[in-house]
C-alpha cells in the first residue's frame, strides 16, 4: 500500500494513463490531480470509464503506450490483476473510495499501489489467515495429513472472506485524498479546495481558514475575478438561490417529506407555513435574485423561526459557499447537483465521455456558464424526482416484499429515461424511501431497505436495479445488496450485468425480474 506521506514520487512518471470513474467525487479528484500534473509537467491521457467493461477496454487500448495507470474511484474492490491480465511491468496507482478493498490488491507489493491515508482502517484479514502457504505446514506432518488439513482451511478462508466482503461501504473520498496530497506537496490552491468542499464538508474548516488567512492581505481580495470560500450555516433548501423559494421548498427532499407535499394536507400545511413567515406570495414565487433586498437580508432567520413551529428542526445545516467575484455564489450542494445533472444528461444523444468532459468543465471557475446550465438541468431533474415520488406513493407502487421494500417504474412513466442512469436512480431511491418512511404507519416498514428498478434499455429488454440500506440517522450506511444480488443471480441463472463500480447497482433482463426477486426474498428472509 502507498501511504499519503510517501507518495511524492507518484507524480514523477514520464507518462500516465488516468482512468476516472463517472461520479462526482472522482471528477473533483481528477480536477485536483490534473492541476498537480500541470505543476510538474507530467504528460497524461484522461480516459473516463463508466464501469468494469469500460475499464477493461480502456486498459487494452492503452497498455502498449503506458506503463503507469492511475485509477480514480475504480479498481480497488476486485482482483485487478486477475481481471486485466497486465504485463509484469504495468503499475496501477489506485485511489478508490469503494470498500472493501480486494485482499489481493492489498497484499500485492509490486504492481498494485493503493493510495490510502495512514490512519484508514481497511479491516483486512491478516495475510497468513488467507494466503497460508502449504509449504509452511511441514513441521513433521506427512503429505497426507497436510492434504486432509487443507479442506478445513479453505472453508475457514471462505468464511473469513465472506465476513470481510459482506458489506459495501465508502472510505475516505478520493478528492480529499488528492487535496491532502497537494497540501503535503505545498501545491494546494483555493480552486483545489473548492473541488474538495464539493464532496467533503466535514474536514474542510481548517483548510478554509488557512487559505482565507493566506489571502486576506492581497490587494485583489475584492477584485471582480477573486474567489472566496466561506464556512457558514445555510438553509436545507436545494438550489434556492438559483430558483424561486417556493419551487425550492416544493422540490427539496427535506421540506417535501416533512410536509408530505404529495397530500392535500401537506399542500395546505405549506401554505400555512408561507403565511406564518409573512412573505408575500409574489416574492416567494419569483426568482431568488429578484426578491427585495429587505426580504433577502433576514430570510434565513425568518425561515428558521417558522420552521421550528412546523417541526423542521434541522432547516439550517453547516456548509460552505464559494463566491466568484460579487455576483456568483454557490453552495456545496448546488455544485454537486449541477455536476451530477451534466454527468448524466439525457437532453441530447451525447456519449458518456462527452457528458463527463462537460461535467469536468463545470468545475472550472472560468466556465461558470457550464455550471449554470448544469443547475438548470438539476432543477428539471429534481422536479421529475418530486413528481415521481408523489406518483409512487399516491398509487401505492412501493410494495413490502418481506425483508425489503420494492418499487418498479414502468415503461411510459414520465421522465423514466432520466432514471435509467445510476446517480439519478439512486437519488430517486433515497428520496422515495425517506418519503415512504414519513408517510407509512407501519413501523416495521420504516426499518426496511429499498430496491428500485427502472427501464434501462427497452430494445435490449433490460432494467437497472438499485438497492439502498434502511433510512436511519447514522451516516455509516453499509450496503449488503451487492453480495445479495450476486447470489440471487447465481442461484436462478438470471441474466445480470454487474458492471457498475458500486456493486449494489446492476443491470437485469426484464424477463428475469420475477425469479430474481423471489430468490432475493428467500436469501434475505
NORLIN-V342993 format. One record per run of one state. SS is the DSSP state (H for helix, E for strand, L for the rest). FROM is the first residue (numbers start at 0). TO is the last residue. If there is no record, write none. Layout:
SS&FROM&TO ; SS&FROM&TO
//
This chain:
L&0&0 ; E&1&2 ; H&3&5 ; L&6&6 ; H&7&11 ; L&12&13 ; E&14&20 ; L&21&22 ; H&23&38 ; L&39&41 ; E&42&48 ; L&49&50 ; H&51&61 ; L&62&66 ; E&67&71 ; L&72&78 ; H&79&83 ; L&84&89 ; E&90&94 ; L&95&96 ; E&97&98 ; L&99&101 ; H&102&106 ; L&107&110 ; E&111&115 ; L&116&125 ; H&126&129 ; L&130&132 ; H&133&135 ; L&136&141 ; H&142&164 ; L&165&166 ; E&167&169 ; L&170&172 ; H&173&183 ; L&184&188 ; H&189&198 ; L&199&203 ; H&204&214 ; L&215&217 ; H&218&221 ; L&222&225 ; E&226&234 ; L&235&238 ; H&239&241 ; L&242&242 ; E&243&243 ; H&244&250 ; L&251&251 ; H&252&258 ; L&259&262 ; H&263&276 ; L&277&279 ; H&280&284 ; L&285&285 ; E&286&286 ; H&287&289 ; L&290&291 ; H&292&296 ; L&297&297 ; H&298&308 ; L&309&314 ; E&315&323 ; L&324&326 ; E&327&330 ; H&331&342 ; L&343&350 ; H&351&360 ; L&361&363 ; H&364&393 ; L&394&397 ; E&398&399 ; L&400&402 ; E&403&408 ; L&409&416 ; H&417&419 ; L&420&420 ; H&421&438 ; L&439&443 ; H&444&446 ; L&447&447 ; E&448&456 ; L&457&460 ; E&461&467 ; L&468&477 ; E&478&478 ; L&479&479 ; H&480&491 ; L&492&494 ; E&495&496 ; L&497&503 ; E&504&508 ; H&509&523 ; L&524&524
//
